[in-house]
Amino acid sequence: PMEEGKYEVLLRTQGEFQDVKEINNVIVATRGGTPIYLRDVAKIEDTHEEIRQMVRIDDNPSVRFSIRKQSGSNTVTVAEGVRAEIARLEKSFPDIKVFPMFDSSQFITKSINNLNDSAIQGGILAIIALLLFLRNLRSTMIVAISIPITVIGTFILMYAYDFTLNTMSFGALALSVGMIVDNAIVIIENVFRYRENGHSHAESAVLGTSEVAGPLVASTLTSVAVFVPLLFVGGQSCIMFKQLAWIVGFSQIFSLILGLTLVPVLCSKYLRVRKPDEKGGFHPLAWLVRISGKMLDALDENYQRAIHWSLMHRKTIIIGAVLLFAGSLALAQFIGVEMTPETDESEVRVSLELAAGTRVEVTDELAKRFEGIIRKEVPETKHIMSEVGGGGFMSSSMHTADLSVQLIDKAQRKRSSQDIVNALRPKLNIQPGLLVRVRSSSNNMMMNRRGGGGGGGERVSVEVRGFDMKVAGDVAKRIKDIVDGIPGITDSQVSRREGFPEMLVRVDRDKAASLGLNASDVADTLETVIGGRRASQFRQEGEEFNILVRLNEQQRANIAQLDQITVVTPSGQAVPIGNLVAVQRREGPVSIERQDQERMVRVTAGYAKRDLGSIMKDIDERLRGLSMPSGFSIFYGGEYEEQQKSFKELLFALVLAIVLVYMVMAAQFESLRDPLIILFSIPLAAIGVILALFLTETTFNQQAFIGTIMLAGIAVNNAIVLIDYTNLLRERDKLLLRHAVELAGRRRLRPILMTTLTAIVGLLPMALGIGEGSEVQSPMARVVIGGLTTSTLITLLFIPTIYTIIEERGHRKAATTESEFEGSPQPLQPIGAD
């Protein structure tokens, strides 16, 4: 600093350019005492960088940017904030149109709303089914009140554990709505029967509840136990179904608590029972009550006869059940297998790829042609966004383009996004040498990337691993030809592309050294004159701009001009680079992929009108005969790899769930034999699972697997109630084996049918698969419905048959003779008389 009176003054030299014109006056050299200005040897332009990427939305030049939420934040909440900010920007800049091209929160919101509607509709249907069985409005309302209370209790759990309202949590609620009334149904039916027998309100509530409390606790614990393994599995299964396991399990426990506490209290206060011979007053639905009553009485009588017949023809029942199970297993081979079902998110994606090195202008012209074809072939189009090229100098992506086609809402169109993809794909193969991929935007792509499976989101991926990339590329081409011959395969391609064209410059080191140059001097000169080098920066209005020095386009655009470029020696002599280098044209690798530290080349593909399991089976069979070079191997990646990992985890969870169910029942019955009898319900449920998937043309996927695991805990509930009450009648009332089995079946038929029917109708709206996102949850609902249906219908005859056979041969063999099974069943007495 310098002194100025009593102050110190800093000296600062300012060398920044204040205006672009000042750059013209920069002196670059002096010859003969005459300064040479930059304007004398160069042209200074205030311009933009070379266009290597183009974005266009509906034929309008655009700027695209993506917004991603932070880990742990809510997608819908973030999207709402973004939309609010967009609205503010549009007010501030009315000449600029800002709108979300793709908003994942909209699909999530629509899916949640659809699940919410399914839950409400399922609850209403369950209440109607209850009314038809109970024929008593008060008892129906007592059972129905447990639905909203359980849902509120579940919301408290979700709040306490910081769960969000998403498709899985709402799907769990919709899945539970028909099952949370099961405990209340069994209790109120038993209380109802005691009231009809003449007991007081309080006695009926106490006796009816205590009589079924044990089996209800056991059945609820079995329903909850099957979800315990899901809390400890890893991978995508844990990510997807952990919340579902918590919510379904808690709702079942909460409904049990309500059933054992609130329902008996309400029954003792508000339940009115009309005696069988009492005539009530007129009401609009009296005829329906009378008809349903007669039908239920006839059902009871016919079931008593059916169970009596089955006990007399036990071999027929067992052989019939075994044949049904074997037939269903034979049918299983016709059911497709995949990771997750395709969802319709109202978006189609088109990717095109030309030869490496193609100029961005050529790629853009082809993208415009694609836009015209899409508008003509897809009238459901709402917006088209084209993104052509990308990257900077030496980027290899200028030969690629991605088109995102946003469709109108699913409810407003007749074709699904996959139908549109299948119709559009052949229309876009317009020239040879062009690689085109057309696919619908689905949760599968995101799932594969999240799971880390090879294939970059592709559904089919065959990996060739080995060191020599040329040999691996040749093998991959052979595999691609084989894969192309498999029916249903679409958009197959090899990940190793033809090399990016490049000119290899080799410096003659001896010549360069004789002139005082080295290879780096030549390389620096080439980089400066062709690619450009930042010499300084120009600052204007707070922004900095690079000052780039290089030859003008006319002097550097043609490869033939390379020899005329000069390099300056230390002595100041300008020497043409052509005298110092040899130029060789070749193709450089676009990219090298590795998996587990091994080089690999992938063959990827999509598929249509088939399932992943059958596609991969065909690929595996055809590749077995392929001879592989030494040191090379083949692996399957993509969605198939993730599906195999997930299914292994879920299979372990299923086996562990069955073991836990057996342990719970063994503790309840204090027996190892009765739980074994009850477990026969599970293979009977498998019959319905296979039939439901086959008849609805649904693939067996992660969601269907979760439904199967649920059935392991649900399907045994009816048998638990039936066997427990049979044991109670034999021990408490000292009934003979046959009489106990028939009476238990007759008394427990209605609660079994009611719990099964409410669960089925509660899941029916979800199983229909109507609305946004329904493809994800419908397989689970269909599996549960099919399994419950066959398990219940066959269990009603099969379980009593197996029970009598085992009991007769066990240590608790009933003191009965063959004559006990002769004759006809006892006539059914009026309700309450037994």
Secondary structure, 3 states (H helix, E strand, C coil): CEEECCEEECCCCCCCCCCCHHHHCCEEEEECCEEEEHHHHCCCCCCCCCCCEEEEECCEECCCCCCCCCCCCCHHHHHHHHHHHHHHHHHHCCCCCCCCCCCHHHHHHHHHHHHHHHHHHHHHHHHHHHHHHHCCHHHHHHHHCHHHHHHHHHHHHHHHCCCCCCHHHHHHHHHHCCCCCHHHHHHHHHHHHHHHCCCCHHHHHHHHHHHHHHHHHHHHHHHHHCCCHHHCCCHHHHHHHHHHHHHHHHHHHHHHHHHHHHHHHHHHHHCCCCCCCCCCCCCCCHHHHHHHHHHHHHHHHHHHHHHHHHHHCHHHHHHHHHHHHHHHHHHHHHCCECCCCCCCCCEEEEEEECCCCCCHHHHHHHHHHHHHHHHHHCCCEEEEEEEEECCCCCCCCCCEEEEEEEECCHHHCCCCHHHHHHHHHHHHCCCCCCEEEEEECCHHHHHHHHHCCCCCCCCEEEEEECCCHHHHHHHHHHHHHHHHCCCCEEEEEECCCCCEEEEEEEECHHHHHHCCCCHHHHHHHHHHHHHCEEEEEEEECCEEEEEEECCCHHHHCCHHHHHHCEEECCCCCEEEHHHCEEEEEEEECCCCEEECCEEEEEEEEEECCCCHHHHHHHHHHHHCCCCCCCCCEEEEEHHHHHHHHHHHHHHHHHHHHHHHHHHHHHHHHCCCHHHHHHCCHHHHHHHHHHHHHHHCCCCECHHHHHHHHHHHHHHHHHHHHHHHHHHHHHHHCCCCHHHHHHHHHHHHHHHHHHHHHHHHHHHHHHHCCCCCCHHHHHHHHHHHHHHHHHHHHHHHHHHHHHHHHHHHHCCCCCCCCHHHHCCCCCCCCCCCCC
